[in-house]
Amino acid sequence: MKRILVILAMLVAVSASAQWITYQTNTTMDLYKIQFVNVNTGFAAGGGTVYSDSAVFFKTTNGGTNWIKYIVYDSTSTPIDEVYGLSFLNSNTGYVCGRSWNVFKTTNGGQNWLAVRLPYFSLTQIYNALYFINENTGYAAGRYGYFCKTTNGGINWSLVKVLSANLFCLKFFNEMTGYVGDGAGIISKTTDGGLTFTQQDLGFFQINNLYFENETTGYCVGLNIYYGAVLKTTNSGVNWIKVYENNNKSLYDLDFVNNSTGFACGDGIFLKTTNSGNNWLAYDPLFRGFGIDFYNSDVGFISGDGGKIYKTLTGGVWVNNISTETPSAYSLSQNYPNPFNPTTNIKFSIPAVSSPRVPGGDLVQLKVYDVTGREVQTLVNERLQPGTYEASFDGAALNTGVYFYKLVTGTFSETKKMLLIK
């Protein structure tokens, strides 16, 4: 193994959408996976195929504020171009796989890596998914249906089964029982550690990821030729019911924090459910999310395109639709309470008729400025359907004084004044 150079990631915190703080790492490559092992320590990885040895891997130890870049490298192996699979057991021990015939293991949080060659040696091999259930037993799945297993902490791997399509995701509960999803819309289940599988065909549906809260209830996300969708099973994968679909946006990952509250992300879309996946609220965050990991119902992270990592402290939602009635005109209400310390609420309305109409609703921007005209926070920056909404503003980091908030959408613009007193 080779000791690698540690580089402190360049950090720029902005608001791509009011619900999300954006961290720009020192790469412009896509980040496909993200995982937090506790509220402070997390990992994100991805890469690109334009240049050799272009895989990128980042670690944070302060809840996402700063990201340290490590190189996934072993001098005895061929380089890995992109990371598609990531599985960490704790803040030190973890594994990555991707556009390589190797699985890479670290025992010091990504500073050094050991490459272990899996049983299939083709230069075109890709391993898309990793999952370890404990320090000894783990699984890897990838192109050409190859499903591999280790029982000694990733030092040796055996080819357990070759399934019929490229494998994209997997989830295991113990050494015997688990699920694998593929690019042909098939979920395969094993109860004997991968020796045999029963298969459930979901139709022309590429399965990008799986989440199971127990051996009975689980979810999957993916895409068809025309739409992205979420499916749910309540009978251990025997039957799957479509609980959400959209017309043109792919879904890549999902996560649940309890049996009621879950989240999903994809191409310019963020989903949230609070009733066990029976209904999903869809939001347009104006960014592309590949990987998602929520620590609790409020704190969560999404890894995205262009080396960006997004964090929310409010469950991904700061603006709430508070009325089912359709307003007849635009309006911006006075904040309440006013004066305030340190939080206040701002209500506004979007009518049914606007010019021009845009699919997905009007692009609405609600921003806060100080007395010099400097923008201090973006509360809303997304497409909203007609309705009455309420956004929250937290001035805890600001000084006492007069501030202005401005609503802009279509041809409408209005500004109001508010007072923060500490």
Sine and cosine of phi, psi and omega as CSV:
sin_phi,cos_phi,sin_psi,cos_psi,sin_omega,cos_omega
0.00,0.00,0.45,-0.89,-0.03,-1.00
-0.90,-0.44,0.74,-0.67,0.07,-1.00
-0.93,0.38,0.78,-0.63,-0.10,-0.99
-0.97,-0.26,0.26,-0.97,0.01,-1.00
-0.99,0.11,0.75,-0.67,0.05,-1.00
-1.00,-0.08,0.81,-0.59,-0.03,-1.00
-0.87,-0.49,0.78,-0.63,0.05,-1.00
-0.97,0.23,0.84,-0.54,-0.05,-1.00
-0.91,0.41,0.66,-0.75,0.13,-0.99
-0.93,0.38,0.70,-0.72,-0.10,-0.99
-0.84,-0.54,0.79,-0.61,0.15,-0.99
-0.76,-0.65,0.87,-0.48,-0.01,-1.00
-0.98,-0.20,0.89,-0.45,0.06,-1.00
-0.70,-0.72,0.07,-1.00,0.05,-1.00
-0.92,-0.38,0.98,-0.22,0.12,-0.99
-0.96,0.29,-0.50,0.87,0.10,-1.00
-0.47,-0.88,0.53,-0.85,-0.16,-0.99
-0.85,0.53,-0.48,0.88,-0.05,-1.00
-0.96,0.27,-0.27,0.96,-0.20,-0.98
-0.78,-0.62,0.75,-0.66,0.20,-0.98
-1.00,0.04,0.73,-0.68,-0.05,-1.00
-0.96,-0.27,0.79,-0.61,0.10,-0.99
-0.93,-0.36,0.86,-0.52,0.06,-1.00
-1.00,-0.09,0.94,-0.35,0.05,-1.00
-0.97,0.26,0.08,-1.00,-0.05,-1.00
-1.00,0.04,0.64,0.77,0.15,-0.99
-0.63,-0.77,0.41,-0.91,0.13,-0.99
-0.95,-0.31,0.15,0.99,0.04,-1.00
-0.98,0.18,0.40,-0.91,-0.03,-1.00
-0.95,0.31,0.57,-0.82,0.05,-1.00
-0.94,-0.35,0.94,-0.35,-0.17,-0.99
-1.00,0.02,-0.43,0.90,-0.10,-1.00
-0.72,-0.70,0.53,-0.85,0.09,-1.00
-0.55,-0.84,0.64,-0.77,0.01,-1.00
-0.51,-0.86,0.75,-0.67,0.11,-0.99
-0.94,-0.34,0.74,-0.67,0.04,-1.00
-1.00,-0.08,-0.31,0.95,0.17,-0.98
-0.41,-0.91,-0.04,-1.00,-0.12,-0.99
-0.91,0.41,-0.35,0.94,-0.04,-1.00
-0.97,-0.23,-0.58,0.82,-0.17,-0.98
-0.97,-0.23,0.85,-0.53,0.00,-1.00
-0.54,-0.84,0.22,-0.98,-0.05,-1.00
-0.69,-0.72,0.56,-0.83,0.08,-1.00
-0.63,-0.77,0.57,-0.82,-0.08,-1.00
-0.46,-0.89,0.40,-0.92,0.03,-1.00
-0.06,-1.00,-0.69,-0.73,0.02,-1.00
0.52,-0.85,-0.33,-0.95,0.00,-1.00
-0.38,-0.93,0.33,-0.94,-0.09,-1.00
-0.97,-0.26,0.13,0.99,-0.04,-1.00
-0.94,0.35,-0.65,0.76,-0.02,-1.00
-0.84,-0.55,0.48,-0.88,0.07,-1.00
-0.93,0.38,0.45,-0.89,0.03,-1.00
0.84,0.54,0.69,0.72,-0.10,-1.00
-0.96,-0.27,0.16,0.99,0.05,-1.00
-0.90,0.43,0.61,-0.80,0.03,-1.00
-0.84,-0.54,0.58,-0.81,-0.04,-1.00
-0.59,-0.81,0.75,-0.66,-0.04,-1.00
-0.77,-0.64,0.49,-0.87,0.06,-1.00
-0.73,-0.69,0.63,-0.77,0.13,-0.99
-0.85,-0.53,0.57,-0.82,0.08,-1.00
-0.84,-0.54,0.15,0.99,0.00,-1.00
-0.73,-0.68,0.68,0.74,0.11,-0.99
0.94,0.35,0.42,0.91,0.08,-1.00
0.99,-0.11,-0.07,1.00,-0.02,-1.00
-0.91,0.41,-0.66,0.75,0.06,-1.00
-0.79,-0.61,0.57,-0.82,-0.01,-1.00
-0.81,-0.58,0.80,-0.59,0.02,-1.00
-0.99,-0.15,0.74,-0.67,-0.01,-1.00
-1.00,-0.08,0.75,-0.66,0.14,-0.99
-0.86,-0.50,0.45,-0.89,0.03,-1.00
-0.99,-0.11,0.81,-0.58,0.07,-1.00
-0.98,0.20,0.98,-0.18,-0.19,-0.98
-0.51,-0.86,0.65,-0.76,0.15,-0.99
-0.64,-0.77,0.86,-0.51,-0.11,-0.99
-0.90,0.44,-0.28,0.96,-0.01,-1.00
-1.00,0.00,-0.04,1.00,-0.14,-0.99
-0.82,-0.57,0.22,-0.97,0.18,-0.98
-0.96,0.28,0.51,-0.86,-0.05,-1.00
-0.94,0.33,0.35,-0.94,0.09,-1.00
-0.98,-0.20,0.76,-0.64,-0.08,-1.00
-0.99,0.11,-0.67,0.74,-0.01,-1.00
-0.63,-0.78,0.58,-0.82,0.08,-1.00
-0.98,-0.18,0.84,-0.54,0.03,-1.00
-0.93,-0.36,-0.46,0.89,-0.03,-1.00
-0.85,-0.52,0.64,-0.77,-0.04,-1.00
-0.55,-0.83,0.77,-0.63,0.02,-1.00
-0.55,-0.83,0.92,-0.40,0.03,-1.00
-0.92,-0.40,0.69,-0.73,0.04,-1.00
-1.00,0.04,-0.50,0.87,0.00,-1.00
-0.33,-0.94,-0.20,-0.98,-0.08,-1.00
-0.95,0.33,-0.19,0.98,-0.02,-1.00
-0.92,-0.38,-0.70,0.71,-0.15,-0.99
-0.99,-0.16,0.84,-0.54,0.01,-1.00
-0.32,-0.95,0.08,-1.00,-0.11,-0.99
-0.65,-0.76,0.51,-0.86,0.17,-0.98
-0.71,-0.71,0.42,-0.91,0.11,-0.99
-0.57,-0.82,0.15,-0.99,0.00,-1.00
0.17,-0.99,-0.74,-0.67,-0.03,-1.00
-0.98,0.18,0.96,0.28,-0.06,-1.00
-0.17,-0.99,0.38,-0.92,0.11,-0.99
-1.00,0.04,0.04,1.00,-0.02,-1.00
-0.96,-0.27,0.45,-0.89,0.33,-0.94
-0.97,-0.25,0.71,-0.70,-0.02,-1.00
-0.96,-0.27,0.72,-0.70,-0.03,-1.00
-0.87,-0.49,0.65,-0.76,0.12,-0.99
-0.82,-0.58,0.56,-0.83,0.10,-1.00
-0.86,-0.51,0.16,0.99,0.05,-1.00
-0.70,-0.71,0.67,0.74,0.15,-0.99
0.94,0.35,0.39,0.92,0.07,-1.00
0.97,-0.23,-0.06,1.00,-0.01,-1.00
-0.94,0.35,-0.60,0.80,0.04,-1.00
-0.73,-0.68,0.45,-0.89,-0.07,-1.00
-0.70,-0.71,0.58,-0.81,0.13,-0.99
-0.91,-0.42,0.83,-0.56,0.01,-1.00
-1.00,-0.02,0.75,-0.66,0.05,-1.00
-0.84,-0.54,0.84,-0.54,-0.04,-1.00
-0.98,0.21,0.76,-0.65,0.07,-1.00
-0.99,0.12,0.17,-0.99,-0.19,-0.98
-0.90,0.44,-0.36,0.93,-0.05,-1.00
-0.99,-0.17,0.82,-0.57,-0.23,-0.97
-0.97,-0.24,0.13,0.99,-0.05,-1.00
-0.91,0.43,0.63,-0.78,0.06,-1.00
-0.91,0.41,-0.31,0.95,-0.01,-1.00
-1.00,-0.05,0.07,1.00,-0.07,-1.00
-0.95,0.30,0.61,-0.79,0.07,-1.00
-0.74,-0.67,0.73,-0.69,0.15,-0.99
-0.94,-0.34,0.89,-0.45,-0.15,-0.99
-1.00,-0.02,-0.37,0.93,-0.18,-0.98
-0.60,-0.80,0.59,-0.81,0.08,-1.00
-0.72,-0.70,0.57,-0.82,0.13,-0.99
-0.43,-0.90,0.84,-0.55,0.06,-1.00
-0.94,-0.35,0.75,-0.66,0.01,-1.00
-1.00,-0.07,-0.33,0.94,0.09,-1.00
-0.33,-0.95,-0.11,-0.99,-0.09,-1.00
-0.93,0.38,-0.25,0.97,-0.03,-1.00
-0.96,-0.29,-0.67,0.74,-0.19,-0.98
-0.97,-0.24,0.81,-0.58,0.03,-1.00
-0.52,-0.85,0.23,-0.97,-0.07,-1.00
-0.72,-0.70,0.52,-0.86,0.08,-1.00
-0.72,-0.70,0.60,-0.80,-0.04,-1.00
-0.63,-0.78,0.54,-0.84,-0.04,-1.00
-0.21,-0.98,-0.46,-0.89,-0.08,-1.00
-0.86,0.52,0.50,-0.87,0.02,-1.00
0.92,0.40,0.26,0.96,0.06,-1.00
0.98,0.20,0.25,0.97,-0.06,-1.00
-0.96,0.26,0.80,-0.59,0.00,-1.00
-0.83,-0.56,0.89,-0.46,-0.11,-0.99
-0.86,-0.52,0.35,-0.94,-0.07,-1.00
-0.62,-0.78,0.59,-0.81,0.16,-0.99
-0.83,-0.56,0.57,-0.82,0.06,-1.00
-0.83,-0.56,0.16,0.99,0.02,-1.00
-0.74,-0.67,0.69,0.72,0.11,-0.99
0.94,0.35,0.50,0.87,0.08,-1.00
0.99,0.10,0.12,0.99,0.02,-1.00
-0.96,0.27,-0.62,0.78,0.07,-1.00
-0.74,-0.67,0.56,-0.83,0.00,-1.00
-0.78,-0.62,0.56,-0.83,0.08,-1.00
-0.85,-0.52,0.58,-0.81,0.09,-1.00
-0.99,0.15,0.93,-0.36,-0.10,-1.00
-1.00,0.00,-0.64,0.77,-0.10,-0.99
-0.40,-0.92,0.52,-0.85,0.16,-0.99
-0.90,-0.43,0.93,-0.37,0.01,-1.00
-1.00,-0.02,-0.03,-1.00,-0.26,-0.97
-1.00,0.00,-0.14,0.99,-0.06,-1.00
-0.58,-0.81,0.19,-0.98,0.06,-1.00
-0.89,0.46,0.74,-0.67,-0.07,-1.00
-0.99,-0.13,0.71,-0.70,-0.09,-1.00
-0.91,-0.40,-0.44,0.90,-0.11,-0.99
-0.42,-0.91,0.35,-0.94,0.05,-1.00
-0.41,-0.91,0.38,-0.92,0.03,-1.00
-0.48,-0.88,0.80,-0.59,0.03,-1.00
-0.84,-0.54,0.53,-0.85,0.03,-1.00
-0.99,-0.16,-0.56,0.83,0.02,-1.00
-0.44,-0.90,-0.16,-0.99,-0.08,-1.00
-0.93,0.38,-0.28,0.96,-0.09,-1.00
-0.96,-0.28,-0.64,0.77,-0.22,-0.98
-0.95,-0.31,0.81,-0.59,0.03,-1.00
-0.21,-0.98,0.08,-1.00,-0.05,-1.00
-0.77,-0.64,0.51,-0.86,0.07,-1.00
-0.73,-0.68,0.70,-0.71,0.05,-1.00
-0.92,-0.39,0.54,-0.84,-0.09,-1.00
-0.77,-0.64,-0.03,-1.00,-0.05,-1.00
-0.99,0.12,0.01,1.00,0.03,-1.00
-0.95,-0.31,0.19,0.98,0.03,-1.00
0.99,0.16,0.41,0.91,-0.03,-1.00
-0.91,-0.41,0.75,-0.66,0.16,-0.99
-0.97,-0.25,0.82,-0.58,-0.02,-1.00
-0.94,-0.34,0.71,-0.71,-0.03,-1.00
-0.88,-0.48,0.67,-0.74,0.08,-1.00
-0.83,-0.55,0.57,-0.82,0.11,-0.99
-0.84,-0.54,0.18,0.98,0.02,-1.00
-0.74,-0.67,0.57,0.82,0.08,-1.00
0.96,0.27,0.28,0.96,0.06,-1.00
0.98,-0.22,0.01,1.00,0.02,-1.00
-0.93,0.37,-0.63,0.78,0.06,-1.00
-0.70,-0.71,0.45,-0.89,0.00,-1.00
-0.72,-0.70,0.58,-0.81,0.27,-0.96
-0.97,-0.25,0.60,-0.80,-0.15,-0.99
-0.86,-0.50,0.60,-0.80,0.06,-1.00
-0.84,-0.55,0.90,-0.45,-0.02,-1.00
-1.00,0.04,0.87,-0.48,0.00,-1.00
-1.00,-0.03,0.09,1.00,-0.04,-1.00
0.99,-0.13,-0.25,-0.97,-0.01,-1.00
-0.97,0.24,0.99,0.11,-0.19,-0.98
-0.52,-0.85,0.93,-0.36,0.04,-1.00
-0.98,0.21,0.84,-0.55,-0.07,-1.00
-1.00,-0.06,0.92,-0.38,-0.07,-1.00
-1.00,0.00,-0.52,0.85,0.05,-1.00
-0.32,-0.95,0.33,-0.94,-0.03,-1.00
-0.80,-0.60,0.51,-0.86,0.19,-0.98
-0.61,-0.79,0.78,-0.63,0.08,-1.00
-0.84,-0.54,0.80,-0.60,0.06,-1.00
-0.99,0.10,-0.38,0.93,0.12,-0.99
-0.34,-0.94,-0.07,-1.00,-0.07,-1.00
-0.95,0.33,-0.21,0.98,-0.03,-1.00
-0.99,-0.16,-0.71,0.71,-0.15,-0.99
-0.95,-0.32,0.80,-0.60,0.00,-1.00
-0.47,-0.88,0.15,-0.99,-0.05,-1.00
-0.67,-0.74,0.40,-0.92,0.17,-0.99
-0.62,-0.79,0.47,-0.88,0.06,-1.00
-0.80,-0.60,0.42,-0.91,0.03,-1.00
0.06,-1.00,-0.48,-0.88,-0.07,-1.00
-0.53,-0.85,0.52,-0.85,0.17,-0.99
-0.96,-0.29,-0.09,-1.00,0.00,-1.00
-0.92,0.40,-0.42,0.91,-0.06,-1.00
-0.90,-0.44,-0.27,0.96,-0.15,-0.99
-0.43,-0.90,0.31,-0.95,0.21,-0.98
-0.99,-0.16,0.45,-0.89,-0.10,-0.99
-0.46,-0.89,0.38,-0.93,0.18,-0.98
-0.88,-0.47,0.75,-0.66,0.06,-1.00
-0.87,-0.49,0.47,-0.88,-0.06,-1.00
-0.73,-0.69,0.61,-0.79,0.14,-0.99
-0.84,-0.54,0.59,-0.81,0.08,-1.00
-0.83,-0.56,0.16,0.99,0.01,-1.00
-0.73,-0.69,0.72,0.69,0.11,-0.99
0.88,0.48,0.58,0.81,0.10,-1.00
1.00,0.09,0.08,1.00,0.03,-1.00
-0.93,0.35,-0.68,0.74,0.05,-1.00
-0.77,-0.64,0.55,-0.83,0.03,-1.00
-0.80,-0.60,0.74,-0.68,-0.01,-1.00
-0.91,-0.41,0.73,-0.69,0.05,-1.00
-0.97,0.25,0.88,-0.48,-0.03,-1.00
-0.95,-0.32,-0.14,0.99,0.08,-1.00
-0.35,-0.94,0.60,-0.80,0.17,-0.99
-0.46,-0.89,0.42,-0.91,0.11,-0.99
-0.74,-0.67,0.12,-0.99,-0.14,-0.99
-0.99,0.13,-0.53,0.85,-0.18,-0.98
-0.49,-0.87,0.27,0.96,-0.04,-1.00
-0.85,-0.52,0.83,-0.56,0.02,-1.00
-0.96,0.28,0.48,-0.88,0.09,-1.00
-0.90,-0.44,0.70,-0.71,-0.12,-0.99
-0.91,-0.40,-0.50,0.87,-0.09,-1.00
-0.43,-0.90,0.33,-0.94,0.05,-1.00
-0.50,-0.87,0.33,-0.95,-0.01,-1.00
-0.41,-0.91,0.57,-0.82,0.08,-1.00
-0.86,-0.52,0.58,-0.81,0.05,-1.00
-0.97,-0.23,-0.31,0.95,0.13,-0.99
-0.37,-0.93,-0.10,-0.99,-0.09,-1.00
-0.96,0.27,-0.09,1.00,0.01,-1.00
-0.94,-0.33,-0.65,0.76,-0.20,-0.98
-0.97,-0.26,0.84,-0.54,0.00,-1.00
-0.60,-0.80,0.22,-0.97,-0.10,-1.00
-0.61,-0.79,0.42,-0.91,0.08,-1.00
-0.54,-0.84,0.40,-0.92,-0.01,-1.00
-0.63,-0.77,0.32,-0.95,-0.01,-1.00
-0.15,-0.99,-0.55,-0.83,-0.06,-1.00
-0.97,0.25,1.00,-0.01,0.01,-1.00
0.91,0.41,0.56,0.83,-0.01,-1.00
-0.55,-0.83,0.63,-0.78,0.08,-1.00
-0.74,-0.67,0.77,-0.63,-0.04,-1.00
-0.90,-0.43,0.53,-0.85,0.07,-1.00
-0.62,-0.79,0.68,-0.73,0.11,-0.99
-0.80,-0.60,0.59,-0.81,0.08,-1.00
-0.83,-0.56,0.18,0.98,0.01,-1.00
-0.73,-0.68,0.75,0.66,0.11,-0.99
0.88,0.48,0.58,0.82,0.11,-0.99
0.99,0.17,0.07,1.00,0.01,-1.00
-0.95,0.31,-0.55,0.84,0.08,-1.00
-0.70,-0.71,0.56,-0.83,-0.02,-1.00
-0.78,-0.63,0.76,-0.65,0.14,-0.99
-1.00,-0.01,0.76,-0.65,-0.04,-1.00
-0.96,-0.27,0.72,-0.69,0.03,-1.00
-0.81,-0.58,0.49,-0.87,0.01,-1.00
-0.96,-0.28,1.00,-0.10,-0.08,-1.00
-0.99,0.10,-0.02,1.00,0.02,-1.00
0.89,0.45,0.47,0.88,0.17,-0.98
-0.56,-0.83,0.26,-0.97,-0.03,-1.00
-0.98,-0.22,0.86,-0.51,-0.04,-1.00
-0.93,-0.37,0.77,-0.63,0.00,-1.00
-0.98,-0.21,-0.69,0.72,-0.02,-1.00
-0.85,-0.53,0.51,-0.86,-0.05,-1.00
-0.63,-0.78,0.65,-0.76,0.05,-1.00
-0.49,-0.87,0.88,-0.48,0.04,-1.00
-0.96,-0.28,0.73,-0.68,0.03,-1.00
-0.99,0.15,-0.62,0.79,0.11,-0.99
-0.47,-0.88,-0.18,-0.98,-0.11,-0.99
-0.93,0.37,-0.25,0.97,0.00,-1.00
-0.95,-0.30,-0.69,0.73,-0.13,-0.99
-0.99,-0.11,0.86,-0.50,-0.01,-1.00
-0.47,-0.88,0.25,-0.97,-0.06,-1.00
-0.71,-0.70,0.54,-0.84,0.12,-0.99
-0.75,-0.66,0.73,-0.68,0.13,-0.99
-0.99,-0.13,0.68,-0.73,-0.17,-0.99
-0.72,-0.69,-0.27,-0.96,-0.03,-1.00
-0.98,0.17,0.36,-0.93,0.05,-1.00
0.92,0.40,0.40,0.92,0.04,-1.00
0.97,0.24,0.33,0.95,-0.05,-1.00
-0.99,-0.11,0.58,-0.82,0.10,-0.99
-0.82,-0.58,0.74,-0.67,-0.09,-1.00
-0.91,-0.42,0.67,-0.74,0.00,-1.00
-0.80,-0.61,0.66,-0.75,0.10,-1.00
-0.84,-0.55,0.58,-0.81,0.10,-1.00
-0.93,-0.38,0.09,1.00,-0.10,-0.99
-0.77,-0.64,0.46,0.89,-0.01,-1.00
0.93,0.36,0.33,0.94,0.02,-1.00
0.99,0.12,0.00,1.00,-0.10,-1.00
-0.71,-0.70,0.86,-0.50,0.14,-0.99
-0.93,-0.37,-0.35,0.94,-0.01,-1.00
-0.94,-0.35,0.79,-0.61,-0.07,-1.00
-0.88,-0.47,0.65,-0.76,0.11,-0.99
-0.98,0.18,0.91,-0.41,-0.15,-0.99
-0.96,-0.27,0.02,1.00,0.00,-1.00
-0.53,-0.85,0.63,-0.78,0.04,-1.00
-1.00,0.05,-0.17,0.99,0.01,-1.00
-0.98,0.18,0.56,-0.83,0.00,-1.00
-1.00,-0.01,0.87,-0.50,-0.02,-1.00
-0.92,0.39,0.43,-0.91,0.01,-1.00
-1.00,-0.01,-0.23,0.97,-0.05,-1.00
-0.39,-0.92,0.31,-0.95,0.13,-0.99
-0.91,0.40,0.53,-0.85,0.12,-0.99
-0.39,-0.92,0.49,-0.87,0.09,-1.00
-0.75,-0.66,0.88,-0.47,-0.09,-1.00
-1.00,0.01,0.31,-0.95,0.11,-0.99
-0.93,0.36,0.66,-0.75,0.00,-1.00
-0.89,0.45,0.42,-0.91,0.05,-1.00
-0.57,-0.82,0.67,-0.74,-0.12,0.99
-0.94,0.33,0.30,-0.96,0.04,-1.00
-0.46,-0.89,0.90,-0.44,0.02,1.00
-0.89,0.46,0.26,-0.97,-0.06,-1.00
-0.65,-0.76,0.33,-0.95,0.07,-1.00
-0.29,-0.96,0.92,-0.40,-0.20,0.98
-0.98,-0.20,0.03,1.00,-0.08,-1.00
-0.91,-0.42,0.47,-0.89,0.05,-1.00
-0.49,-0.87,0.26,-0.97,-0.02,-1.00
-0.89,-0.46,0.57,-0.82,-0.01,-1.00
-0.79,-0.62,0.83,-0.55,-0.02,-1.00
-0.96,-0.28,0.63,-0.77,0.05,-1.00
-0.52,-0.86,0.34,-0.94,-0.06,-1.00
-0.80,-0.60,0.61,-0.79,0.05,-1.00
-0.87,-0.49,0.86,-0.51,-0.06,-1.00
-0.98,0.20,0.10,-0.99,-0.02,-1.00
-0.97,0.22,-0.44,0.90,-0.06,-1.00
-0.92,-0.39,0.86,-0.52,0.08,-1.00
-0.61,-0.79,0.24,-0.97,-0.05,-1.00
-0.70,-0.72,0.83,-0.56,-0.09,1.00
-1.00,0.09,0.37,-0.93,0.08,-1.00
-0.98,0.22,0.64,-0.77,-0.04,-1.00
-0.81,-0.58,0.73,-0.69,0.07,-1.00
-0.82,0.57,0.73,-0.68,-0.03,-1.00
1.00,-0.05,-0.07,1.00,0.03,-1.00
0.97,-0.23,0.09,-1.00,0.00,-1.00
-0.95,0.30,0.57,-0.82,0.17,-0.98
-0.98,0.20,0.92,-0.39,-0.09,-1.00
-0.93,-0.36,0.75,-0.66,0.07,-1.00
-0.83,-0.56,0.79,-0.61,0.08,-1.00
-0.79,-0.61,0.91,-0.41,-0.10,-0.99
-0.79,-0.61,0.42,-0.91,0.00,-1.00
-0.91,-0.41,0.68,-0.73,-0.02,-1.00
-0.79,-0.62,0.44,-0.90,0.12,-0.99
-1.00,0.01,-0.07,-1.00,-0.10,-0.99
-0.94,0.35,-0.28,0.96,0.05,-1.00
-1.00,0.04,-0.07,1.00,-0.05,-1.00
1.00,0.00,0.07,1.00,0.02,-1.00
-0.98,0.22,0.75,-0.66,0.03,-1.00
-0.95,0.31,0.80,-0.60,-0.02,-1.00
-0.94,-0.33,-0.35,0.94,0.04,-1.00
-0.24,-0.97,0.63,-0.78,0.14,-0.99
-0.98,-0.19,0.88,-0.48,-0.02,-1.00
-1.00,0.01,-0.61,0.79,-0.01,-1.00
-0.65,-0.76,0.71,-0.70,0.11,-0.99
-0.42,-0.91,0.96,0.29,-0.08,-1.00
-0.33,-0.95,0.19,-0.98,0.02,-1.00
-1.00,0.09,0.77,-0.63,-0.03,-1.00
-0.82,-0.57,0.64,-0.77,0.11,-0.99
-0.97,0.25,0.31,-0.95,0.05,-1.00
-0.80,0.60,0.66,-0.75,-0.01,-1.00
0.33,-0.94,0.02,-1.00,0.07,-1.00
-0.95,-0.31,0.76,-0.65,-0.13,-0.99
-0.82,-0.58,0.35,-0.94,0.08,-1.00
-0.70,-0.71,0.79,-0.61,0.02,-1.00
-0.90,-0.43,0.52,-0.86,0.01,-1.00
-0.97,-0.23,0.61,-0.79,0.06,-1.00
-0.82,-0.57,0.77,-0.63,0.00,-1.00
-0.92,-0.38,0.91,-0.40,-0.01,-1.00
-0.98,-0.18,0.43,0.90,-0.07,-1.00
-0.87,0.49,-0.52,0.85,-0.05,-1.00
-1.00,-0.01,0.04,1.00,-0.07,-1.00
-0.96,-0.29,0.29,-0.96,0.03,-1.00
-1.00,0.06,0.33,-0.94,0.12,-0.99
-0.84,0.55,0.67,-0.74,0.03,-1.00
0.35,-0.94,-0.06,-1.00,0.02,-1.00
-1.00,0.01,0.70,-0.71,0.06,-1.00
-0.75,-0.67,0.36,-0.93,0.01,-1.00
-0.83,-0.55,0.61,-0.79,0.11,-0.99
-0.85,-0.53,0.65,-0.76,-0.15,-0.99
-0.77,-0.64,0.77,-0.63,0.07,-1.00
-0.97,-0.24,0.79,-0.61,0.02,-1.00
-0.75,-0.67,0.80,-0.60,0.09,-1.00
-0.31,-0.95,0.76,-0.65,-0.02,-1.00
0.85,0.53,-0.83,-0.56,0.02,-1.00
-0.99,-0.14,0.08,1.00,-0.07,-1.00
-0.99,-0.16,0.65,-0.76,0.08,-1.00
-0.47,-0.88,0.71,-0.70,0.04,-1.00
-0.48,-0.88,0.58,-0.82,-0.03,-1.00
-0.80,-0.60,0.66,-0.75,0.07,-1.00
-0.73,-0.68,0.32,-0.95,-0.08,-1.00
-0.96,-0.27,0.54,-0.84,0.08,-1.00
-0.59,-0.81,0.30,-0.95,-0.12,-0.99
-0.80,-0.60,0.85,-0.53,0.09,-1.00
-0.99,-0.17,0.84,-0.54,0.00,-1.00
-0.83,-0.56,0.83,-0.55,0.02,-1.00
-0.91,-0.41,0.00,0.00,0.00,0.00
